[in-house]
């Protein structure tokens, strides 16, 4: 796509902990010149948002060992309309849970593999209240994904 690359952040942010993470995501994008940040709550993001993006950052809580229903809804909404057009799309992911994020990360990876997206940064798994180091890791994750666009 011509012009400034667009990083789409599809997020479900129902808690103060995830709001702090989302703020760190915004700060991470601001570290990268020449990138447009497009924030979309997972329940309102759709195919048009994804097709207009040069990369995507996914953010979700881990709920009972799975991604949020909101992020699953996003995947259900975009899967078939975007399957061919987004093959190779660079992406990153962060998951926050009270204790375990493995199931949520596994389910996201299964879907992104089926979409043939390209993970460009290690998944970020956060548990408990986000520490300053966790928030710095969020900034770094976002910057890493943004730089690769």
N, C-alpha and C positions, 0 to 999 in steps of 0.2 A: 504494500500500500504506500502511496506517496505521502509525503509530509512527515510529521512527527509520529513515531510509533505510539500506539495506544495499548496501555496495560489495563485490562479489565480485572477488577477485584470483585469476585462473587463471594459474598460473605453472609453468614448468619450470626448475628451479634446480639444475643439475648441477655448478656450478663455484664456487670461492670468489668470483670476480668477480660472478656473478649472486646469490650469497648476500648480498654487500655491497649490491647493488642492492635486493634484497628487504627488507633492513633499512631502507634509505632509504624504500622504499614504506610500510612500517609507520609510520615517523616522519612521513611526509607525511600519512597518514590521521589520525594523532594531532593534527595541527595544526587539524583541522576538528572543531568541536563537533557533536554530534548526527549522527554517522555510525557505523554498525556495520561493522567490517572483518571480512570472511570470507575467509580464505586457503585455497585448495584447490590441491594439486598437480594439474597438467593430467591426469595419468593416473587420478586418482580423482574429478575433478569431473564432474558429470553434469547431466542435465536438471533434477532437483529443485533443485540449487544455483542454476542459472541462472534458473529460474522464480521463485525466492524473492528474487532480487536486483533492486535498483533501478538498478544500473549495473555495469559490469564493466571491470576493468583486466586486460589480457592481457600476459604477460611470457614471453619465450622467447629462447633463443640462436638465432643464425643458423647453420644447419648446411648446409654445401655449397650455399649460396645459397637456402636454404629455411627455413621455421620448423621447430622441433623436431618429431619424430614424435609426441611427447607432446601438443603443442598441436594438431596435426592430428587426433590421436585424439579429443581433446576436441570439436573441431568436428564430426567424424564422428558422435560420440555424441549431440550436442545438436541437430544441424541439423534433421532432420525433426520431432522431438518439440517443438521450441521455435520453429520457423519463424514461425508466425503470432503466437504469444503474446509474442514478444520484439521484434517490429518496432518500431523507434524507440528501442530500448534505448541509453542513452548509454554510450559506451565510450572507452577510451584504450588505448594499446599502447606497450610498450618492447621493444626488441630489442637484444641484445648480440652482437657478433661480433668475431673477431680482426681482420678488415679490412673486410668488406663486409656490409651488412645489407639492401641494396636489394631483393634477391629475396625475402627473408623478409617484408619489409614489404609488398611487392606482393602476395604470396600471401595474407597476412592481410587486406589491403584487399579483395581479390577475394571472399573468403568473407564478410566482414562486410557488404560491399555486397549480396551475395546474401541475407543474413539481414535486410537493411534496418535495420541498427543505425546509430546516429547518432554519429559521431566528435565528441567535445567538446573535444579537445585535440590539438595536433600530435603525431604519432608521435615517440617518442624513440629515436634511433639512437645506440648507444654502441659504440665500438670500443676494443679494448685494455683495459688495467687502468682501472677507473673512477676518475676524478680527483675531488677534492672538488667541483668544478663539476658533474661528471656526477651525483654523488650528490644535490647540491642540485636539479638538474633533475628527478631522480626524485621527490624530495619534492614539488616544485612540480607535476609531472604528476599525482601521486596526489591532492594537495589540490585541483587544478583539477577533476578528475573527481568527487571527493567533494562539492565545493561545489555542483556542478551537479545533484545528485540531489534 
